[in-house]
Amino acid sequence: MKKTLKICPNDYEHQYWAQGRLLTGIDEAGRGPLAGPLVCAGVVFPAGYENPEIYDSKSISEKKRNELYEVIMEDALEFMILIVPERVIDELNIYRADQQAFLQIAEALRADVVLTDAMPLETDKEVIPLVKGDRRSISIAAGSILAKVTRDRIMAYYDTLYPQYGFLRNKGYPTREHLEAIEKYGITEIHRRSYGPVQAQQMKLDL
């Protein structure tokens, strides 16, 4: 059976392109993991841009994500990738850290309309938060690809530093393998201290 290609619509883009306005699409990767940074990315495409292969990064293969990562950076008018370290996540909480990064990207890129994956922002620019935005906007989908590929590469590097945690496979998410490694080996410098399983292990160490 032939697999149906999922195509990310760009209705919002065309609406504003027709007005002579550009849009930034912003998304993130890494809200749920216990370890590693949060990565947020924004993309501004030229008016009329089309690419039927760009879609929610979680729904396409790693090989395709890596290919599209290069295509997006080549085709975009502008893009911005922000890496939010673990200590900032612990200081602000993940939602505020995410929102702060989104806002920084929104204000740095020149487009005056901002599409986000369900994240409200307070800025002078027009902001449209879209639930499941990475499946409803090609610009947000492109941001999700840049963010995920960047974060996956960071976690691959951390896997070389902490091979016993399986970061190449679990990317820092709370899989059984990761939780068992935390129990056996403790926590590392890249673990998020404010997250429950990490807090629990830290409490054991503090006893």
C-alpha positions as CSV (number, residue, x, y, z in Angstrom):
1,M,0.0,0.0,0.0
2,K,1.4,3.4,-1.0
3,K,1.9,5.7,2.0
4,T,0.0,9.0,1.8
5,L,2.2,12.0,2.1
6,K,1.2,14.3,4.9
7,I,1.3,17.9,3.7
8,C,1.5,20.8,6.0
9,P,-0.9,23.6,4.9
10,N,0.2,27.2,4.6
11,D,-3.1,28.9,4.6
12,Y,-2.0,31.4,7.3
13,E,1.1,32.2,5.3
14,H,-0.8,32.8,2.1
15,Q,-3.2,35.0,3.9
16,Y,-0.5,37.4,5.1
17,W,1.8,37.0,2.1
18,A,-1.2,38.4,0.0
19,Q,-1.0,41.5,2.3
20,G,2.7,41.8,1.6
21,R,3.6,40.7,5.1
22,L,6.1,38.0,6.3
23,L,5.6,35.5,9.1
24,T,7.9,33.8,11.6
25,G,6.9,30.3,12.6
26,I,8.3,29.2,16.0
27,D,8.4,25.8,17.7
28,E,10.5,23.9,20.2
29,A,12.0,20.5,21.0
30,G,12.6,19.1,24.5
31,R,9.9,20.2,26.9
32,G,9.5,16.7,28.4
33,P,13.0,15.3,28.8
34,L,14.7,15.0,32.2
35,A,18.1,15.9,30.8
36,G,19.5,18.2,28.1
37,P,18.5,21.7,27.0
38,L,15.3,23.0,25.5
39,V,15.8,24.1,21.9
40,C,13.5,26.7,20.2
41,A,13.7,27.7,16.5
42,G,12.0,30.3,14.3
43,V,11.9,30.4,10.5
44,V,10.8,33.1,8.0
45,F,10.2,31.9,4.5
46,P,9.9,34.1,1.4
47,A,6.4,34.9,0.2
48,G,4.9,32.0,-1.8
49,Y,7.3,29.4,-0.5
50,E,6.2,25.8,-0.9
51,N,7.7,22.5,0.1
52,P,5.3,19.5,0.6
53,E,7.9,17.5,2.5
54,I,8.1,20.0,5.5
55,Y,5.8,18.7,8.3
56,D,5.8,18.1,12.0
57,S,9.3,16.9,12.9
58,K,8.0,14.0,15.1
59,S,6.1,12.5,12.1
60,I,9.0,12.2,9.7
61,S,12.1,10.1,9.8
62,E,15.4,11.1,11.2
63,K,17.0,10.9,7.8
64,K,14.3,13.2,6.3
65,R,14.6,15.6,9.2
66,N,18.3,15.9,8.6
67,E,17.8,16.5,4.9
68,L,15.1,19.1,5.5
69,Y,17.3,20.8,8.1
70,E,19.7,21.8,5.4
71,V,17.0,22.7,2.9
72,I,15.2,25.0,5.4
73,M,18.4,26.9,6.3
74,E,19.2,27.3,2.6
75,D,15.7,28.4,1.6
76,A,14.7,30.6,4.6
77,L,15.0,34.4,4.5
78,E,15.9,34.2,8.2
79,F,16.1,31.6,10.9
80,M,17.1,31.6,14.5
81,I,17.9,28.7,16.9
82,L,18.0,29.2,20.6
83,I,19.5,26.7,23.1
84,V,18.0,27.1,26.6
85,P,20.3,25.4,29.2
86,E,19.0,23.2,32.0
87,R,19.8,25.8,34.7
88,V,17.4,28.3,33.1
89,I,14.7,25.7,32.9
90,D,15.2,25.0,36.6
91,E,15.2,28.7,37.4
92,L,12.1,29.7,35.4
93,N,10.2,26.4,34.9
94,I,9.9,24.9,31.5
95,Y,6.8,26.9,30.4
96,R,8.4,30.3,31.2
97,A,11.7,29.2,29.7
98,D,10.0,28.2,26.5
99,Q,7.9,31.3,26.4
100,Q,10.9,33.6,27.0
101,A,12.8,31.9,24.2
102,F,9.8,32.2,21.8
103,L,9.6,35.9,22.6
104,Q,13.3,36.4,22.0
105,I,13.0,34.8,18.6
106,A,9.8,36.6,17.7
107,E,11.3,40.0,18.4
108,A,14.7,39.2,16.8
109,L,13.4,38.1,13.4
110,R,12.0,40.8,11.1
111,A,8.6,39.4,10.2
112,D,5.8,41.3,11.9
113,V,3.4,38.3,12.2
114,V,4.3,35.4,14.5
115,L,2.8,31.9,14.4
116,T,3.6,29.7,17.4
117,D,2.8,26.2,18.4
118,A,0.2,27.0,20.9
119,M,2.3,29.6,22.8
120,P,0.8,33.0,23.6
121,L,3.3,35.9,23.6
122,E,3.1,39.5,24.7
123,T,4.7,41.6,21.9
124,D,3.8,44.4,19.6
125,K,3.8,42.0,16.7
126,E,0.7,40.1,15.7
127,V,0.8,36.6,17.4
128,I,-1.3,33.6,16.3
129,P,-0.9,30.6,18.7
130,L,-2.0,27.5,16.8
131,V,-2.8,24.2,18.6
132,K,-0.9,21.5,16.7
133,G,0.7,24.3,14.8
134,D,3.5,22.1,13.5
135,R,0.8,20.3,11.4
136,R,-1.1,23.5,10.4
137,S,1.7,25.8,9.3
138,I,4.7,25.1,7.1
139,S,6.7,27.9,9.0
140,I,6.0,26.3,12.4
141,A,6.8,22.9,11.0
142,A,10.1,24.2,9.7
143,G,10.9,25.6,13.2
144,S,10.1,22.2,14.7
145,I,12.5,20.5,12.4
146,L,15.4,22.9,13.1
147,A,14.7,22.6,16.8
148,K,14.5,18.8,16.9
149,V,17.6,18.1,14.7
150,T,19.6,20.6,16.7
151,R,18.6,19.0,20.0
152,D,19.1,15.4,18.8
153,R,22.6,16.3,17.8
154,I,23.3,17.9,21.2
155,M,22.0,14.7,22.9
156,A,24.2,12.5,20.6
157,Y,27.2,14.5,21.9
158,Y,26.1,14.1,25.5
159,D,25.8,10.4,24.8
160,T,29.6,10.3,24.3
161,L,30.1,12.0,27.6
162,Y,27.6,9.9,29.6
163,P,27.2,6.6,27.6
164,Q,25.6,4.8,30.5
165,Y,22.4,6.9,30.2
166,G,21.5,5.9,26.6
167,F,21.0,9.5,25.5
168,L,21.5,8.6,21.9
169,R,18.4,6.5,22.1
170,N,16.2,8.2,24.6
171,K,17.3,11.8,24.0
172,G,16.9,12.5,27.8
173,Y,13.2,11.5,28.0
174,P,12.1,9.4,31.0
175,T,12.3,6.0,29.4
176,R,12.8,2.9,31.6
177,E,16.5,2.8,30.5
178,H,17.0,6.4,31.5
179,L,15.2,6.1,34.8
180,E,17.2,2.9,35.7
181,A,20.4,4.7,34.8
182,I,19.5,7.6,37.1
183,E,18.8,5.1,39.9
184,K,22.1,3.3,39.3
185,Y,24.5,6.1,38.4
186,G,22.9,9.2,39.9
187,I,22.3,12.5,38.1
188,T,24.7,14.5,35.8
189,E,25.3,18.1,35.2
190,I,22.8,18.1,32.3
191,H,19.9,16.7,34.3
192,R,17.0,19.1,35.1
193,R,16.9,19.4,38.9
194,S,13.3,20.7,39.0
195,Y,11.9,17.6,37.3
196,G,10.3,15.0,39.6
197,P,12.5,11.9,39.0
198,V,15.6,14.0,39.2
199,Q,14.5,15.7,42.4
200,A,13.8,12.3,43.9
201,Q,17.3,11.1,43.2
202,Q,18.8,14.3,44.5
203,M,16.8,13.9,47.7
204,K,18.3,10.4,48.2
205,L,21.8,11.9,47.7
206,D,21.1,14.6,50.3
207,L,20.0,12.2,53.0
